[in-house]
Amino acid sequence: MERKEISKAVISRLPRYYRYLGELIEEGVERISSNELSSRMKVTASQIRQDLNNFGGFGQQGYGYNVKYLYSEIAKILGIDRQHNVIIIGAGNLGQAIANYTNFERRGFVIRGMFDINPKLIGLVIRGIEIRSVDDLETFIRENNIQIAALTIPKTKAPEIADRLIKAGIKAIWNFAHTDLVVPDDVVVENVHLSESLMRLSYRVCNMQEKSDAEDTKKE
C-alpha cells in the first residue's frame, strides 16, 4: 500500500504538537480536546483535527485525545522513538553549542563524533566527545553507524564535505552552512539559515512598527 504524501506544512507543525503534549504530560493532564489544545497552541481546532487525521486521527468523539498516547504516536511519526547517531563537522562555537545541548539526546539524537580541520581543536573533548580530524570522517561514519551529519562549517567548504558524507553513506544533513547543497534525491537536507531567520524577524518587527506609526498618525 502506497504511503500517503503528507504536506510540509503539516510536518512542520508536528514538533510543536509534540512539545505542547510533553508540557501537558508534565502537568499531569491525561486527556485533552481539540478545542482545549487549540486555545493553548493558537491553532484552530479544525486545523488540529485535519493535521492528525492525516495519520489516523487518534481522537475519540466525546473523549478527545489521550495525551500520552498521542505524544508517543507523534514521536513514532517523527522518528524520535528511536536513536539517531549524529556527527558534527565544524567544532567552532556553533558546533560546540550543538554538542553541549543535552535536550537533543532526550529526543533520540546522540552526538557520536565531532570533526574539524583546525589542529588547535583536534584532540579537545566536548562533553565527552573528542574532536577528530576530518581525515577520519569516512572511517568513523562506517564504524559507528552514523545516520545524520550536522554541518557547521564555512559555505566554501560545505559542498566538498557534503559530497564526502554522501559517498560515505550519510542520508541526512543538518546544514548550518550559508549555502544550498545539491544532493541526490535519496539524501535529505534540512537547511538552518540563522541570518535568514533573523531577517524575517526584523521584517516582522519593522512591519509592526509601521502599522503602529500609521495608527498613531490617524489618531492625530
N, C-alpha and C positions, 0 to 999 in steps of 0.2 A: 504493500500500500504506500503510495507516494505521500511524503510528508508535506503538510500544509505550509505554504510560504507565509511567514509572519512579517509584517511591516517593520521597518527600522524604528518607527515612532513607538510602536508597542514594546519592542525590545528595550528601547531606551528608558521606558517607564518602569520596567520590571525591577531594576535595582532599587528604585525609590519605594515601590511596594514592599520589597524585602526589608528595607531599612525601617519603615514605619511598623511593619508587623513585628520586627525584632523589638522595637520600643514597646509595643503592646504586650508582648510576652514578658518583658521586664516589669511592666506594670501589673502583671497578673490577670490581664484580660484574656478570657477563654474564647469568646466569640464576638463577632462584630458584623454589623450590616453594611451594605454598600453605601448607604446614606451616612452612617457614622464615620466610615472610612473616608468618605468624600469630604466631610467637614474638617477632618484632620489634614488631609492632603491637598485640599483646594483643587481637587479634580472632580468632575461631575460623577455622580453615582452611575449614570448611564455609561460613561467612558470606562469606569472601573469594570462594570459587568461585561462590556464589549471586549475589553482587553483580556479578561480572564476566560471568557468564552472561547477565545482562540485556542485555549489549551484544555478545554473541557468544562470550564465553569467553576467547579469546586464548591459552589454555594448550595444551600438548601432553602427553598421558599419557606418563609416564616421563621427561619433559624438564622440565616446569614452565613457567615464563614467561620469555620473553626480556625482560630488564629494559628495555632501550632501546625496544624495540617497544611494550611495554605503556605505558611512560612517554609515548611520542608519541601512542598511541591515546587515552589518558585526556585528554591535552591537547586532542585534537580533540573529544572528548565534552564537555569543559568549555568549549570555545570559546576556549581561550587559545593556540591555534596561530595566531591572527590578531590584528591590532591593534584595540584599542578606544579610541576617543578619549573622554576624560573631562574634565568641568569640576567645579570645586568652588565651591559657593555658601556663603560664610561663610569669611572669611580670618583668623579668630581663631587661637588656639593649636592647636585640633584640626585646622582646615583647613590650617594651615601644616605641622603634623606629617605629615599625609597627603601633602602636596605634596613634602615632603622625604624621604619613604620611597622609596628608589630601587628596592626589590625589586618594586614594582608594575610598573615598566617591563619588568623581566625576565619578567614574566608576561603582557606584551602590553597592559597598561593605561597609556596615555600621558596624562599631565595636560596638557591643552591650554590651559586658562584658569582663572582664579580671579576671583571676584566678591564684592563687599561693598558695604554702604551707608555705611560709615564713611569720611568724607572723609580721615581721617588715614591710612587704609590704602591708599586708591586711589592708584595710581602706584608703590607699593612693588614690588620684584621679589623673588620667592621662587624660588630655583633656576632662574633664567632666565625665570620666568613673571610677567608684570606683572599686578598686581591691578587689575581694572577695576570700573567702576560697574555695578550690576545693571541700569541703564538700557540697557546694551549687550547684555543677555543674549540676546534673541531673534535679533538680527542675527548675533552671534558663533556661535550654535548652527547657524544655516543656512549660514554661510560656511565653517565648519570641520568639517562632518560629524560632529557630536558625537552619540554614542550613549548615554552614561551621565552622570548628574549625581549628585554627592555633596552631600547637604545637611548642613551643619554649622552650622545657624542655630537661634535660639530657636524653640520649638514654636509660638509665636503667629504667626510669620511663615511657617512651613513650608507650610501648606495653600495660601496665596496663591502662593508661589513654585512649588510643585508644579504648580498649575494653569497657570502661565505656561510651565513647562518642557514640559508635555504638549501644550499648544497649539502650541509651537514645534517639536514632533516628537520629543521625548525619549521613549524607550520603556523606560528602565530607571533607577530611582532608588535610590541607596545612601543610606538615610535614618538619619542620626545624631540627628535631632531627636527629642525625647522626646514623640512623638505618633504615632498611627497614621494614615496617609494614606488617603483614599478616592480611588481611581483607577479608570479604565476597565479592562475585562478584558484589553485588549491592552497594558497597561503593567505592568511587573514592578517590585515594590518589595522590597528586602532591608533589613529593619529591624535596626539595630545599637543596642540599648539598653545602654549601658555600665553604668548603675547596676543594671539588672536582672541582668546577668551577675555583678556584684559581690555582689548579694543572694543569688544562687544559690550562690556560693562561700561566703558567710557561713553559709548553711544547712548546707552540707556540713561545714564546719569545726565548727559547733556540734553537729551530729548525731554526728560522730566523737567529739567531746569527751564527749558524753552517754553514748555507748556505752562509752568508756574509763572514765568515772567509775562506770558501772554494774558493769563487770567488777571494778574495784578494790573496790567495796562488797561484792561476792560473796566476794572473797578474804579480807576482814576477818573 
